[in-house]
Amino acid sequence: MKMGRLSLLLVLSLPACREPAVPQAVQAFAEVARQAGLDWQHRSGSPEKWHILEAKGGGAAFLDYDGDGRLDIYLVNGSTLEGEETLRDALYRNTGNGRFTEVTAQAGLGDTS
Protein backbone atom coordinates (compact mmCIF):
# COMPACT_ATOMS: atom_id res chain seq x y z
CA MET A 1 0.00 0.00 0.00
CA LYS A 2 1.38 3.44 -0.96
CA MET A 3 1.64 6.12 1.68
CA GLY A 4 -0.06 9.30 0.46
CA ARG A 5 1.30 12.81 0.89
CA LEU A 6 -1.16 13.60 3.74
CA SER A 7 -0.20 10.43 5.66
CA LEU A 8 3.49 11.26 5.34
CA LEU A 9 2.89 14.78 6.70
CA LEU A 10 1.02 13.37 9.69
CA VAL A 11 3.81 10.92 10.47
CA LEU A 12 6.44 13.64 10.22
CA SER A 13 4.50 15.96 12.54
CA LEU A 14 3.91 13.39 15.31
CA PRO A 15 7.15 14.09 17.21
CA ALA A 16 6.06 17.73 17.61
CA CYS A 17 2.86 16.55 19.29
CA ARG A 18 4.84 14.79 22.05
CA GLU A 19 6.47 17.94 23.40
CA PRO A 20 5.34 18.87 26.92
CA ALA A 21 2.56 21.41 27.05
CA VAL A 22 3.47 24.90 28.23
CA PRO A 23 1.22 26.02 31.09
CA GLN A 24 -1.12 28.79 29.98
CA ALA A 25 -2.07 31.78 32.08
CA VAL A 26 -5.53 31.47 33.60
CA GLN A 27 -8.00 33.99 32.22
CA ALA A 28 -10.59 35.32 34.65
CA PHE A 29 -13.84 36.87 33.51
CA ALA A 30 -16.23 38.88 35.66
CA GLU A 31 -19.84 39.94 35.05
CA VAL A 32 -19.73 43.75 34.98
CA ALA A 33 -22.65 44.60 32.69
CA ARG A 34 -24.84 46.18 35.38
CA GLN A 35 -21.95 48.16 36.85
CA ALA A 36 -21.24 49.45 33.33
CA GLY A 37 -24.87 50.58 32.95
CA LEU A 38 -25.99 47.73 30.65
CA ASP A 39 -29.20 46.66 32.39
CA TRP A 40 -30.87 44.61 29.65
CA GLN A 41 -31.96 41.00 29.31
CA HIS A 42 -32.33 39.07 26.07
CA ARG A 43 -35.41 36.89 25.68
CA SER A 44 -36.28 34.60 22.81
CA GLY A 45 -39.24 32.29 23.24
CA SER A 46 -39.92 30.05 26.19
CA PRO A 47 -37.09 28.52 28.23
CA GLU A 48 -37.99 25.07 26.82
CA LYS A 49 -37.55 26.12 23.16
CA TRP A 50 -40.31 23.87 21.82
CA HIS A 51 -40.44 25.68 18.45
CA ILE A 52 -37.60 26.35 16.01
CA LEU A 53 -38.46 30.06 15.94
CA GLU A 54 -37.68 30.26 19.66
CA ALA A 55 -34.18 28.88 19.24
CA LYS A 56 -33.00 31.83 17.18
CA GLY A 57 -31.48 34.59 19.27
CA GLY A 58 -31.19 38.31 18.85
CA GLY A 59 -28.10 40.25 18.03
CA ALA A 60 -25.87 43.19 18.84
CA ALA A 61 -24.30 46.01 16.90
CA PHE A 62 -21.29 48.01 18.00
CA LEU A 63 -21.34 51.39 16.30
CA ASP A 64 -20.54 55.03 16.95
CA TYR A 65 -24.09 56.33 16.56
CA ASP A 66 -23.41 59.76 18.03
CA GLY A 67 -20.04 60.41 16.35
CA ASP A 68 -18.03 60.89 19.56
CA GLY A 69 -15.37 58.30 18.64
CA ARG A 70 -16.57 55.68 21.16
CA LEU A 71 -18.42 52.48 20.22
CA ASP A 72 -22.02 52.40 21.40
CA ILE A 73 -24.12 49.22 21.67
CA TYR A 74 -27.46 48.40 20.03
CA LEU A 75 -29.04 45.20 21.38
CA VAL A 76 -31.77 43.35 19.46
CA ASN A 77 -34.24 41.38 21.54
CA GLY A 78 -36.26 38.32 20.60
CA SER A 79 -39.92 37.62 21.20
CA THR A 80 -42.25 35.11 22.76
CA LEU A 81 -44.68 33.07 20.70
CA GLU A 82 -47.34 33.58 23.31
CA GLY A 83 -46.97 37.36 23.16
CA GLU A 84 -47.20 37.50 26.94
CA GLU A 85 -44.70 40.28 27.31
CA THR A 86 -43.52 43.21 25.25
CA LEU A 87 -39.81 43.05 24.58
CA ARG A 88 -37.84 45.82 22.93
CA ASP A 89 -34.46 46.55 21.44
CA ALA A 90 -32.14 48.94 23.30
CA LEU A 91 -29.43 51.46 22.45
CA TYR A 92 -26.68 52.21 24.97
CA ARG A 93 -24.43 55.24 24.53
CA ASN A 94 -20.80 54.79 25.55
CA THR A 95 -20.02 57.60 28.02
CA GLY A 96 -16.38 56.56 28.44
CA ASN A 97 -14.46 54.76 31.18
CA GLY A 98 -16.39 51.54 30.56
CA ARG A 99 -19.79 53.09 31.29
CA PHE A 100 -22.97 53.17 29.19
CA THR A 101 -26.28 55.06 29.38
CA GLU A 102 -29.50 53.85 27.77
CA VAL A 103 -30.67 56.33 25.11
CA THR A 104 -33.24 54.19 23.30
CA ALA A 105 -36.16 56.60 23.60
CA GLN A 106 -34.06 59.72 22.88
CA ALA A 107 -32.80 58.10 19.66
CA GLY A 108 -36.34 57.17 18.58
CA LEU A 109 -35.59 53.44 18.77
CA GLY A 110 -36.91 50.52 20.82
CA ASP A 111 -38.59 48.27 18.28
CA THR A 112 -41.00 45.80 19.92
CA SER A 113 -41.77 43.63 16.90
Backbone as XML, in Angstrom:
<?xml version="1.0"?>
<chain id="A" units="angstrom">
  <residue number="1" name="MET">
    <atom name="N" x="0.842" y="-1.177" z="0.000"/>
    <atom name="CA" x="0.000" y="0.000" z="0.000"/>
    <atom name="C" x="0.891" y="1.245" z="0.000"/>
  </residue>
  <residue number="2" name="LYS">
    <atom name="N" x="0.601" y="2.221" z="-0.853"/>
    <atom name="CA" x="1.376" y="3.441" z="-0.957"/>
    <atom name="C" x="0.959" y="4.436" z="0.128"/>
  </residue>
  <residue number="3" name="MET">
    <atom name="N" x="1.938" y="5.109" z="0.687"/>
    <atom name="CA" x="1.640" y="6.124" z="1.681"/>
    <atom name="C" x="1.412" y="7.445" z="0.939"/>
  </residue>
  <residue number="4" name="GLY">
    <atom name="N" x="0.261" y="8.047" z="1.131"/>
    <atom name="CA" x="-0.056" y="9.298" z="0.459"/>
    <atom name="C" x="0.676" y="10.473" z="1.082"/>
  </residue>
  <residue number="5" name="ARG">
    <atom name="N" x="0.624" y="11.606" z="0.418"/>
    <atom name="CA" x="1.296" y="12.813" z="0.890"/>
    <atom name="C" x="0.771" y="13.244" z="2.259"/>
  </residue>
  <residue number="6" name="LEU">
    <atom name="N" x="-0.556" y="13.197" z="2.474"/>
    <atom name="CA" x="-1.156" y="13.602" z="3.741"/>
    <atom name="C" x="-0.691" y="12.692" z="4.872"/>
  </residue>
  <residue number="7" name="SER">
    <atom name="N" x="-0.648" y="11.372" z="4.635"/>
    <atom name="CA" x="-0.199" y="10.431" z="5.659"/>
    <atom name="C" x="1.244" y="10.710" z="6.033"/>
  </residue>
  <residue number="8" name="LEU">
    <atom name="N" x="2.086" y="10.984" z="5.079"/>
    <atom name="CA" x="3.485" y="11.260" z="5.341"/>
    <atom name="C" x="3.635" y="12.515" z="6.198"/>
  </residue>
  <residue number="9" name="LEU">
    <atom name="N" x="2.841" y="13.555" z="5.906"/>
    <atom name="CA" x="2.892" y="14.779" z="6.696"/>
    <atom name="C" x="2.476" y="14.521" z="8.130"/>
  </residue>
  <residue number="10" name="LEU">
    <atom name="N" x="1.461" y="13.693" z="8.334"/>
    <atom name="CA" x="1.016" y="13.371" z="9.686"/>
    <atom name="C" x="2.094" y="12.624" z="10.449"/>
  </residue>
  <residue number="11" name="VAL">
    <atom name="N" x="2.749" y="11.676" z="9.816"/>
    <atom name="CA" x="3.813" y="10.920" z="10.469"/>
    <atom name="C" x="4.969" y="11.840" z="10.836"/>
  </residue>
  <residue number="12" name="LEU">
    <atom name="N" x="5.338" y="12.740" z="9.948"/>
    <atom name="CA" x="6.441" y="13.645" z="10.218"/>
    <atom name="C" x="6.119" y="14.642" z="11.324"/>
  </residue>
  <residue number="13" name="SER">
    <atom name="N" x="4.857" y="14.979" z="11.536"/>
    <atom name="CA" x="4.497" y="15.960" z="12.544"/>
    <atom name="C" x="4.229" y="15.337" z="13.914"/>
  </residue>
  <residue number="14" name="LEU">
    <atom name="N" x="4.186" y="14.031" z="14.022"/>
    <atom name="CA" x="3.908" y="13.391" z="15.308"/>
    <atom name="C" x="4.918" y="13.732" z="16.389"/>
  </residue>
  <residue number="15" name="PRO">
    <atom name="N" x="6.219" y="13.755" z="16.129"/>
    <atom name="CA" x="7.151" y="14.092" z="17.208"/>
    <atom name="C" x="6.857" y="15.450" z="17.833"/>
  </residue>
  <residue number="16" name="ALA">
    <atom name="N" x="6.381" y="16.412" z="17.064"/>
    <atom name="CA" x="6.060" y="17.733" z="17.606"/>
    <atom name="C" x="4.894" y="17.661" z="18.579"/>
  </residue>
  <residue number="17" name="CYS">
    <atom name="N" x="4.019" y="16.690" z="18.415"/>
    <atom name="CA" x="2.862" y="16.554" z="19.285"/>
    <atom name="C" x="3.255" y="16.019" z="20.663"/>
  </residue>
  <residue number="18" name="ARG">
    <atom name="N" x="4.430" y="15.409" z="20.788"/>
    <atom name="CA" x="4.837" y="14.791" z="22.047"/>
    <atom name="C" x="5.557" y="15.753" z="22.979"/>
  </residue>
  <residue number="19" name="GLU">
    <atom name="N" x="5.787" y="16.977" z="22.546"/>
    <atom name="CA" x="6.470" y="17.935" z="23.403"/>
    <atom name="C" x="5.570" y="18.285" z="24.584"/>
  </residue>
  <residue number="20" name="PRO">
    <atom name="N" x="6.167" y="18.539" z="25.749"/>
    <atom name="CA" x="5.343" y="18.873" z="26.919"/>
    <atom name="C" x="4.587" y="20.181" z="26.694"/>
  </residue>
  <residue number="21" name="ALA">
    <atom name="N" x="3.386" y="20.217" z="27.198"/>
    <atom name="CA" x="2.562" y="21.412" z="27.052"/>
    <atom name="C" x="3.086" y="22.521" z="27.951"/>
  </residue>
  <residue number="22" name="VAL">
    <atom name="N" x="3.058" y="23.732" z="27.453"/>
    <atom name="CA" x="3.469" y="24.895" z="28.233"/>
    <atom name="C" x="2.252" y="25.381" z="29.003"/>
  </residue>
  <residue number="23" name="PRO">
    <atom name="N" x="2.369" y="25.549" z="30.316"/>
    <atom name="CA" x="1.216" y="26.025" z="31.088"/>
    <atom name="C" x="0.750" y="27.386" z="30.579"/>
  </residue>
  <residue number="24" name="GLN">
    <atom name="N" x="-0.529" y="27.538" z="30.437"/>
    <atom name="CA" x="-1.119" y="28.789" z="29.977"/>
    <atom name="C" x="-1.594" y="29.609" z="31.173"/>
  </residue>
  <residue number="25" name="ALA">
    <atom name="N" x="-1.556" y="30.908" z="31.037"/>
    <atom name="CA" x="-2.072" y="31.782" z="32.085"/>
    <atom name="C" x="-3.579" y="31.613" z="32.182"/>
  </residue>
  <residue number="26" name="VAL">
    <atom name="N" x="-4.094" y="31.623" z="33.378"/>
    <atom name="CA" x="-5.530" y="31.475" z="33.602"/>
    <atom name="C" x="-6.202" y="32.812" z="33.342"/>
  </residue>
  <residue number="27" name="GLN">
    <atom name="N" x="-7.240" y="32.783" z="32.520"/>
    <atom name="CA" x="-8.002" y="33.986" z="32.219"/>
    <atom name="C" x="-9.215" y="34.047" z="33.141"/>
  </residue>
  <residue number="28" name="ALA">
    <atom name="N" x="-9.431" y="35.155" z="33.773"/>
    <atom name="CA" x="-10.587" y="35.320" z="34.653"/>
    <atom name="C" x="-11.549" y="36.326" z="34.028"/>
  </residue>
  <residue number="29" name="PHE">
    <atom name="N" x="-12.808" y="35.981" z="34.027"/>
    <atom name="CA" x="-13.843" y="36.869" z="33.509"/>
    <atom name="C" x="-14.788" y="37.233" z="34.651"/>
  </residue>
  <residue number="30" name="ALA">
    <atom name="N" x="-15.296" y="38.435" z="34.637"/>
    <atom name="CA" x="-16.230" y="38.883" z="35.662"/>
    <atom name="C" x="-17.435" y="39.523" z="34.988"/>
  </residue>
  <residue number="31" name="GLU">
    <atom name="N" x="-18.603" y="39.336" z="35.562"/>
    <atom name="CA" x="-19.844" y="39.937" z="35.053"/>
    <atom name="C" x="-19.896" y="41.383" z="35.534"/>
  </residue>
  <residue number="32" name="VAL">
    <atom name="N" x="-19.751" y="42.332" z="34.611"/>
    <atom name="CA" x="-19.730" y="43.745" z="34.980"/>
    <atom name="C" x="-20.757" y="44.553" z="34.192"/>
  </residue>
  <residue number="33" name="ALA">
    <atom name="N" x="-21.686" y="43.890" z="33.539"/>
    <atom name="CA" x="-22.655" y="44.596" z="32.689"/>
    <atom name="C" x="-23.460" y="45.625" z="33.475"/>
  </residue>
  <residue number="34" name="ARG">
    <atom name="N" x="-24.017" y="45.235" z="34.600"/>
    <atom name="CA" x="-24.842" y="46.183" z="35.377"/>
    <atom name="C" x="-24.021" y="47.358" z="35.894"/>
  </residue>
  <residue number="35" name="GLN">
    <atom name="N" x="-22.806" y="47.074" z="36.366"/>
    <atom name="CA" x="-21.950" y="48.157" z="36.848"/>
    <atom name="C" x="-21.602" y="49.119" z="35.720"/>
  </residue>
  <residue number="36" name="ALA">
    <atom name="N" x="-21.555" y="48.611" z="34.491"/>
    <atom name="CA" x="-21.245" y="49.453" z="33.328"/>
    <atom name="C" x="-22.469" y="50.209" z="32.825"/>
  </residue>
  <residue number="37" name="GLY">
    <atom name="N" x="-23.648" y="49.899" z="33.373"/>
    <atom name="CA" x="-24.868" y="50.575" z="32.950"/>
    <atom name="C" x="-25.673" y="49.798" z="31.929"/>
  </residue>
  <residue number="38" name="LEU">
    <atom name="N" x="-25.270" y="48.564" z="31.615"/>
    <atom name="CA" x="-25.989" y="47.732" z="30.645"/>
    <atom name="C" x="-26.977" y="46.844" z="31.396"/>
  </residue>
  <residue number="39" name="ASP">
    <atom name="N" x="-28.165" y="47.381" z="31.646"/>
    <atom name="CA" x="-29.195" y="46.660" z="32.389"/>
    <atom name="C" x="-30.269" y="46.193" z="31.403"/>
  </residue>
  <residue number="40" name="TRP">
    <atom name="N" x="-30.007" y="45.093" z="30.729"/>
    <atom name="CA" x="-30.869" y="44.606" z="29.647"/>
    <atom name="C" x="-30.818" y="43.089" z="29.652"/>
  </residue>
  <residue number="41" name="GLN">
    <atom name="N" x="-31.926" y="42.459" z="29.353"/>
    <atom name="CA" x="-31.956" y="40.998" z="29.310"/>
    <atom name="C" x="-32.550" y="40.543" z="27.985"/>
  </residue>
  <residue number="42" name="HIS">
    <atom name="N" x="-31.841" y="39.629" z="27.323"/>
    <atom name="CA" x="-32.332" y="39.066" z="26.066"/>
    <atom name="C" x="-33.349" y="37.981" z="26.354"/>
  </residue>
  <residue number="43" name="ARG">
    <atom name="N" x="-34.400" y="37.935" z="25.535"/>
    <atom name="CA" x="-35.414" y="36.891" z="25.676"/>
    <atom name="C" x="-35.802" y="36.435" z="24.286"/>
  </residue>
  <residue number="44" name="SER">
    <atom name="N" x="-35.859" y="35.147" z="24.097"/>
    <atom name="CA" x="-36.275" y="34.596" z="22.813"/>
    <atom name="C" x="-37.071" y="33.327" z="23.061"/>
  </residue>
  <residue number="45" name="GLY">
    <atom name="N" x="-38.378" y="33.452" z="23.047"/>
    <atom name="CA" x="-39.236" y="32.292" z="23.241"/>
    <atom name="C" x="-39.282" y="31.817" z="24.672"/>
  </residue>
  <residue number="46" name="SER">
    <atom name="N" x="-39.827" y="30.637" z="24.856"/>
    <atom name="CA" x="-39.918" y="30.052" z="26.188"/>
    <atom name="C" x="-38.589" y="29.394" z="26.553"/>
  </residue>
  <residue number="47" name="PRO">
    <atom name="N" x="-38.345" y="29.178" z="27.828"/>
    <atom name="CA" x="-37.090" y="28.521" z="28.228"/>
    <atom name="C" x="-36.943" y="27.112" z="27.645"/>
  </residue>
  <residue number="48" name="GLU">
    <atom name="N" x="-38.054" y="26.439" z="27.348"/>
    <atom name="CA" x="-37.993" y="25.074" z="26.822"/>
    <atom name="C" x="-37.608" y="25.001" z="25.356"/>
  </residue>
  <residue number="49" name="LYS">
    <atom name="N" x="-37.849" y="26.062" z="24.601"/>
    <atom name="CA" x="-37.545" y="26.120" z="23.160"/>
    <atom name="C" x="-38.231" y="24.989" z="22.390"/>
  </residue>
  <residue number="50" name="TRP">
    <atom name="N" x="-39.538" y="24.916" z="22.496"/>
    <atom name="CA" x="-40.307" y="23.868" z="21.816"/>
    <atom name="C" x="-40.403" y="24.106" z="20.316"/>
  </residue>
  <residue number="51" name="HIS">
    <atom name="N" x="-40.281" y="25.335" z="19.867"/>
    <atom name="CA" x="-40.440" y="25.676" z="18.450"/>
    <atom name="C" x="-39.128" y="26.205" z="17.889"/>
  </residue>
  <residue number="52" name="ILE">
    <atom name="N" x="-38.850" y="25.929" z="16.639"/>
    <atom name="CA" x="-37.598" y="26.348" z="16.007"/>
    <atom name="C" x="-37.441" y="27.873" z="16.024"/>
  </residue>
  <residue number="53" name="LEU">
    <atom name="N" x="-38.538" y="28.599" z="15.928"/>
    <atom name="CA" x="-38.455" y="30.059" z="15.943"/>
    <atom name="C" x="-37.936" y="30.588" z="17.273"/>
  </residue>
  <residue number="54" name="GLU">
    <atom name="N" x="-38.134" y="29.829" z="18.345"/>
    <atom name="CA" x="-37.683" y="30.257" z="19.663"/>
    <atom name="C" x="-36.175" y="30.056" z="19.852"/>
  </residue>
  <residue number="55" name="ALA">
    <atom name="N" x="-35.595" y="29.197" z="19.072"/>
    <atom name="CA" x="-34.175" y="28.884" z="19.239"/>
    <atom name="C" x="-33.268" y="29.967" z="18.674"/>
  </residue>
  <residue number="56" name="LYS">
    <atom name="N" x="-33.802" y="30.771" z="17.799"/>
    <atom name="CA" x="-32.997" y="31.833" z="17.176"/>
    <atom name="C" x="-32.903" y="33.023" z="18.128"/>
  </residue>
  <residue number="57" name="GLY">
    <atom name="N" x="-31.695" y="33.482" z="18.342"/>
    <atom name="CA" x="-31.480" y="34.586" z="19.267"/>
    <atom name="C" x="-31.534" y="35.939" z="18.593"/>
  </residue>
  <residue number="58" name="GLY">
    <atom name="N" x="-31.215" y="36.947" z="19.361"/>
    <atom name="CA" x="-31.194" y="38.308" z="18.852"/>
    <atom name="C" x="-29.813" y="38.641" z="18.324"/>
  </residue>
  <residue number="59" name="GLY">
    <atom name="N" x="-29.405" y="39.855" z="18.532"/>
    <atom name="CA" x="-28.100" y="40.251" z="18.033"/>
    <atom name="C" x="-27.623" y="41.522" z="18.699"/>
  </residue>
  <residue number="60" name="ALA">
    <atom name="N" x="-26.451" y="41.965" z="18.302"/>
    <atom name="CA" x="-25.871" y="43.191" z="18.844"/>
    <atom name="C" x="-25.086" y="43.894" z="17.751"/>
  </residue>
  <residue number="61" name="ALA">
    <atom name="N" x="-25.098" y="45.203" z="17.817"/>
    <atom name="CA" x="-24.298" y="46.009" z="16.897"/>
    <atom name="C" x="-23.451" y="46.961" z="17.726"/>
  </residue>
  <residue number="62" name="PHE">
    <atom name="N" x="-22.201" y="47.073" z="17.351"/>
    <atom name="CA" x="-21.289" y="48.009" z="18.001"/>
    <atom name="C" x="-20.990" y="49.095" z="16.978"/>
  </residue>
  <residue number="63" name="LEU">
    <atom name="N" x="-21.456" y="50.301" z="17.259"/>
    <atom name="CA" x="-21.343" y="51.393" z="16.301"/>
    <atom name="C" x="-21.182" y="52.710" z="17.041"/>
  </residue>
  <residue number="64" name="ASP">
    <atom name="N" x="-20.674" y="53.696" z="16.372"/>
    <atom name="CA" x="-20.541" y="55.034" z="16.951"/>
    <atom name="C" x="-21.716" y="55.863" z="16.450"/>
  </residue>
  <residue number="65" name="TYR">
    <atom name="N" x="-22.872" y="55.693" z="17.083"/>
    <atom name="CA" x="-24.086" y="56.328" z="16.561"/>
    <atom name="C" x="-24.091" y="57.835" z="16.761"/>
  </residue>
  <residue number="66" name="ASP">
    <atom name="N" x="-23.380" y="58.333" z="17.764"/>
    <atom name="CA" x="-23.406" y="59.764" z="18.032"/>
    <atom name="C" x="-22.141" y="60.501" z="17.585"/>
  </residue>
  <residue number="67" name="GLY">
    <atom name="N" x="-21.221" y="59.790" z="16.937"/>
    <atom name="CA" x="-20.041" y="60.415" z="16.346"/>
    <atom name="C" x="-19.022" y="60.940" z="17.338"/>
  </residue>
  <residue number="68" name="ASP">
    <atom name="N" x="-18.983" y="60.400" z="18.564"/>
    <atom name="CA" x="-18.034" y="60.893" z="19.557"/>
    <atom name="C" x="-16.736" y="60.085" z="19.603"/>
  </residue>
  <residue number="69" name="GLY">
    <atom name="N" x="-16.587" y="59.104" z="18.694"/>
    <atom name="CA" x="-15.374" y="58.303" z="18.641"/>
    <atom name="C" x="-15.379" y="57.083" z="19.535"/>
  </residue>
  <residue number="70" name="ARG">
    <atom name="N" x="-16.480" y="56.853" z="20.281"/>
    <atom name="CA" x="-16.572" y="55.679" z="21.157"/>
    <atom name="C" x="-17.668" y="54.752" z="20.621"/>
  </residue>
  <residue number="71" name="LEU">
    <atom name="N" x="-17.432" y="53.436" z="20.705"/>
    <atom name="CA" x="-18.423" y="52.477" z="20.222"/>
    <atom name="C" x="-19.592" y="52.370" z="21.185"/>
  </residue>
  <residue number="72" name="ASP">
    <atom name="N" x="-20.787" y="52.561" z="20.657"/>
    <atom name="CA" x="-22.024" y="52.397" z="21.403"/>
    <atom name="C" x="-22.568" y="51.008" z="21.095"/>
  </residue>
  <residue number="73" name="ILE">
    <atom name="N" x="-23.599" y="50.575" z="21.828"/>
    <atom name="CA" x="-24.124" y="49.219" z="21.666"/>
    <atom name="C" x="-25.622" y="49.261" z="21.398"/>
  </residue>
  <residue number="74" name="TYR">
    <atom name="N" x="-26.042" y="48.587" z="20.327"/>
    <atom name="CA" x="-27.465" y="48.404" z="20.032"/>
    <atom name="C" x="-27.769" y="46.920" z="20.188"/>
  </residue>
  <residue number="75" name="LEU">
    <atom name="N" x="-28.695" y="46.584" z="21.085"/>
    <atom name="CA" x="-29.045" y="45.201" z="21.382"/>
    <atom name="C" x="-30.423" y="44.877" z="20.831"/>
  </residue>
  <residue number="76" name="VAL">
    <atom name="N" x="-30.517" y="43.773" z="20.090"/>
    <atom name="CA" x="-31.769" y="43.354" z="19.462"/>
    <atom name="C" x="-32.361" y="42.217" z="20.277"/>
  </residue>
  <residue number="77" name="ASN">
    <atom name="N" x="-33.586" y="42.398" z="20.722"/>
    <atom name="CA" x="-34.243" y="41.378" z="21.536"/>
    <atom name="C" x="-35.022" y="40.413" z="20.672"/>
  </residue>
  <residue number="78" name="GLY">
    <atom name="N" x="-35.454" y="39.322" z="21.285"/>
    <atom name="CA" x="-36.264" y="38.323" z="20.601"/>
    <atom name="C" x="-37.734" y="38.580" z="20.856"/>
  </residue>
  <residue number="79" name="SER">
    <atom name="N" x="-38.484" y="37.518" z="20.975"/>
    <atom name="CA" x="-39.915" y="37.618" z="21.199"/>
    <atom name="C" x="-40.392" y="36.326" z="21.836"/>
  </residue>
  <residue number="80" name="THR">
    <atom name="N" x="-41.628" y="36.333" z="22.278"/>
    <atom name="CA" x="-42.248" y="35.105" z="22.758"/>
    <atom name="C" x="-43.384" y="34.760" z="21.809"/>
  </residue>
  <residue number="81" name="LEU">
    <atom name="N" x="-43.598" y="33.482" z="21.581"/>
    <atom name="CA" x="-44.683" y="33.071" z="20.700"/>
    <atom name="C" x="-46.035" y="33.380" z="21.317"/>
  </residue>
  <residue number="82" name="GLU">
    <atom name="N" x="-46.085" y="33.327" z="22.631"/>
    <atom name="CA" x="-47.343" y="33.582" z="23.314"/>
    <atom name="C" x="-47.709" y="35.054" z="23.317"/>
  </residue>
  <residue number="83" name="GLY">
    <atom name="N" x="-46.726" y="35.925" z="23.136"/>
    <atom name="CA" x="-46.970" y="37.364" z="23.158"/>
    <atom name="C" x="-47.299" y="37.868" z="24.544"/>
  </residue>
  <residue number="84" name="GLU">
    <atom name="N" x="-46.847" y="37.151" z="25.576"/>
    <atom name="CA" x="-47.200" y="37.497" z="26.943"/>
    <atom name="C" x="-46.495" y="38.735" z="27.466"/>
  </residue>
  <residue number="85" name="GLU">
    <atom name="N" x="-45.410" y="39.099" z="26.858"/>
    <atom name="CA" x="-44.698" y="40.284" z="27.308"/>
    <atom name="C" x="-44.189" y="41.070" z="26.105"/>
  </residue>
  <residue number="86" name="THR">
    <atom name="N" x="-44.035" y="42.364" z="26.308"/>
    <atom name="CA" x="-43.521" y="43.213" z="25.246"/>
    <atom name="C" x="-42.028" y="43.385" z="25.466"/>
  </residue>
  <residue number="87" name="LEU">
    <atom name="N" x="-41.263" y="42.940" z="24.512"/>
    <atom name="CA" x="-39.806" y="43.054" z="24.575"/>
    <atom name="C" x="-39.359" y="44.083" z="23.557"/>
  </residue>
  <residue number="88" name="ARG">
    <atom name="N" x="-38.296" y="44.792" z="23.867"/>
    <atom name="CA" x="-37.838" y="45.819" z="22.934"/>
    <atom name="C" x="-36.335" y="45.787" z="22.775"/>
  </residue>
  <residue number="89" name="ASP">
    <atom name="N" x="-35.882" y="46.374" z="21.685"/>
    <atom name="CA" x="-34.463" y="46.553" z="21.440"/>
    <atom name="C" x="-33.981" y="47.716" z="22.315"/>
  </residue>
  <residue number="90" name="ALA">
    <atom name="N" x="-32.670" y="47.857" z="22.471"/>
    <atom name="CA" x="-32.142" y="48.935" z="23.304"/>
    <atom name="C" x="-30.840" y="49.479" z="22.725"/>
  </residue>
  <residue number="91" name="LEU">
    <atom name="N" x="-30.659" y="50.791" z="22.870"/>
    <atom name="CA" x="-29.433" y="51.464" z="22.449"/>
    <atom name="C" x="-28.747" y="52.026" z="23.687"/>
  </residue>
  <residue number="92" name="TYR">
    <atom name="N" x="-27.474" y="51.710" z="23.844"/>
    <atom name="CA" x="-26.678" y="52.209" z="24.967"/>
    <atom name="C" x="-25.542" y="53.067" z="24.435"/>
  </residue>
  <residue number="93" name="ARG">
    <atom name="N" x="-25.472" y="54.299" z="24.934"/>
    <atom name="CA" x="-24.427" y="55.242" z="24.531"/>
    <atom name="C" x="-23.215" y="55.047" z="25.433"/>
  </residue>
  <residue number="94" name="ASN">
    <atom name="N" x="-22.047" y="54.940" z="24.818"/>
    <atom name="CA" x="-20.798" y="54.793" z="25.548"/>
    <atom name="C" x="-20.402" y="56.167" z="26.076"/>
  </residue>
  <residue number="95" name="THR">
    <atom name="N" x="-20.371" y="56.319" z="27.412"/>
    <atom name="CA" x="-20.023" y="57.601" z="28.020"/>
    <atom name="C" x="-18.552" y="57.664" z="28.421"/>
  </residue>
  <residue number="96" name="GLY">
    <atom name="N" x="-17.806" y="56.606" z="28.124"/>
    <atom name="CA" x="-16.384" y="56.560" z="28.445"/>
    <atom name="C" x="-16.124" y="55.827" z="29.749"/>
  </residue>
  <residue number="97" name="ASN">
    <atom name="N" x="-14.888" y="55.455" z="29.962"/>
    <atom name="CA" x="-14.463" y="54.758" z="31.180"/>
    <atom name="C" x="-15.251" y="53.484" z="31.452"/>
  </residue>
  <residue number="98" name="GLY">
    <atom name="N" x="-15.660" y="52.797" z="30.390"/>
    <atom name="CA" x="-16.385" y="51.537" z="30.561"/>
    <atom name="C" x="-17.814" y="51.690" z="31.041"/>
  </residue>
  <residue number="99" name="ARG">
    <atom name="N" x="-18.417" y="52.839" z="30.836"/>
    <atom name="CA" x="-19.793" y="53.095" z="31.293"/>
    <atom name="C" x="-20.704" y="53.376" z="30.102"/>
  </residue>
  <residue number="100" name="PHE">
    <atom name="N" x="-21.978" y="52.983" z="30.245"/>
    <atom name="CA" x="-22.975" y="53.172" z="29.194"/>
    <atom name="C" x="-24.255" y="53.739" z="29.800"/>
  </residue>
  <residue number="101" name="THR">
    <atom name="N" x="-24.990" y="54.499" z="28.981"/>
    <atom name="CA" x="-26.276" y="55.057" z="29.376"/>
    <atom name="C" x="-27.295" y="54.681" z="28.317"/>
  </residue>
  <residue number="102" name="GLU">
    <atom name="N" x="-28.470" y="54.209" z="28.744"/>
    <atom name="CA" x="-29.503" y="53.848" z="27.769"/>
    <atom name="C" x="-30.100" y="55.113" z="27.167"/>
  </residue>
  <residue number="103" name="VAL">
    <atom name="N" x="-30.133" y="55.164" z="25.836"/>
    <atom name="CA" x="-30.665" y="56.326" z="25.113"/>
    <atom name="C" x="-31.668" y="55.880" z="24.046"/>
  </residue>
  <residue number="104" name="THR">
    <atom name="N" x="-32.316" y="54.764" z="24.286"/>
    <atom name="CA" x="-33.235" y="54.189" z="23.298"/>
    <atom name="C" x="-34.328" y="55.176" z="22.903"/>
  </residue>
  <residue number="105" name="ALA">
    <atom name="N" x="-35.040" y="55.702" z="23.882"/>
    <atom name="CA" x="-36.162" y="56.602" z="23.602"/>
    <atom name="C" x="-35.681" y="57.886" z="22.949"/>
  </residue>
  <residue number="106" name="GLN">
    <atom name="N" x="-34.582" y="58.472" z="23.445"/>
    <atom name="CA" x="-34.064" y="59.720" z="22.883"/>
    <atom name="C" x="-33.662" y="59.559" z="21.422"/>
  </residue>
  <residue number="107" name="ALA">
    <atom name="N" x="-33.219" y="58.353" z="21.046"/>
    <atom name="CA" x="-32.801" y="58.101" z="19.664"/>
    <atom name="C" x="-33.967" y="57.680" z="18.778"/>
  </residue>
  <residue number="108" name="GLY">
    <atom name="N" x="-35.167" y="57.566" z="19.353"/>
    <atom name="CA" x="-36.341" y="57.170" z="18.584"/>
    <atom name="C" x="-36.321" y="55.682" z="18.213"/>
  </residue>
  <residue number="109" name="LEU">
    <atom name="N" x="-35.675" y="54.860" z="19.034"/>
    <atom name="CA" x="-35.585" y="53.439" z="18.774"/>
    <atom name="C" x="-36.391" y="52.666" z="19.814"/>
  </residue>
  <residue number="110" name="GLY">
    <atom name="N" x="-36.208" y="51.356" z="19.852"/>
    <atom name="CA" x="-36.907" y="50.521" z="20.821"/>
    <atom name="C" x="-37.966" y="49.668" z="20.174"/>
  </residue>
  <residue number="111" name="ASP">
    <atom name="N" x="-37.654" y="49.113" z="19.012"/>
    <atom name="CA" x="-38.593" y="48.274" z="18.281"/>
    <atom name="C" x="-39.105" y="47.139" z="19.171"/>
  </residue>
  <residue number="112" name="THR">
    <atom name="N" x="-40.399" y="46.874" z="19.112"/>
    <atom name="CA" x="-40.998" y="45.804" z="19.915"/>
    <atom name="C" x="-41.555" y="44.676" z="19.048"/>
  </residue>
  <residue number="113" name="SER">
    <atom name="N" x="-41.230" y="44.688" z="17.755"/>
    <atom name="CA" x="-41.774" y="43.630" z="16.897"/>
    <atom name="C" x="-40.675" y="42.720" z="16.392"/>
  </residue>
</chain>
